[in-house]
């Protein structure tokens, strides 16, 4: 029997797998505001003498702002103030973008800005070779003009500095595709509460009992931790009475502790949807403050900020004052101050 041989057609190119990779360049940005108070007292320090800001970290490197009230170098004849950003930590060939802004303190927003950001750079980002390398301006501002400008107020200058450290990395093709579901730990703990298994503490609220788990409560709330495990812990965990709280509010509190989310307010209160939401948020904010549940307190504060109305603003303002909710208080006061909101009262 003969042998069959398969020959490649020399006129057709062979097909080989194609792989890809992408080189990415991006900036890690950070900013710092530097105030120079008592500017007039800094004059006369001498050419090359500076006032430095505190160091701040951007892109893994330390940076500082240097202000020279009598100029950085002698050739400027001390007629200008100088302003620089300096690398304040060890680094080699650190590439970065910079922005220096002398803030207009008159409210007219006429700031003096020198920036790399948002414009085409002919030679690319600035490279700093070693600790102490600087970028900035020897002749940043003529002193005589500065001292009669809106940049100087109450003998104080304010400088804003932004640094964007350039990072480069290469991405290759992924060799896997593993779908990772979102976290459902709240759902798991919620089922633990709903199932009622392994409970070891009971609460009585307005004649109704609720079973729960000491460790979960203590982990979520420092107040429950002290009540259940502290030196002055409640001895009778078979039935701990909760005073001054209504049943729907305690239900919502437990729901958040286990689920880490707000429950459906309409299911808990027999009112119209709008008033149920506001009323529950008011009571729940007080309960959250009582048990030091800061995230729940902020959720309630945000909810109440959205729902300020003529019928609820007085109660909400009193709650904001009592429980130290500064943003909610500000929203209520602004609402009250608006003439349109008080029409028909």
PyMOL commands that set and color helices and strands:
alter all, ss='L'
color gray80, all
select helices_A, chain A and resi 39-42+74-76+143-146+185-195+214-220+222-229+247-259+265-268+273-290+294-306+313-322+326-337+339-342
alter helices_A, ss='H'
color red, helices_A
select strands_A, chain A and resi 21-37+51-52+56-58+61-68+80-87+94-102+112-115+126-128+134-142+156-172+201-205+208-212+240-241
alter strands_A, ss='S'
color yellow, strands_A
deselect
rebuild
show_as cartoon
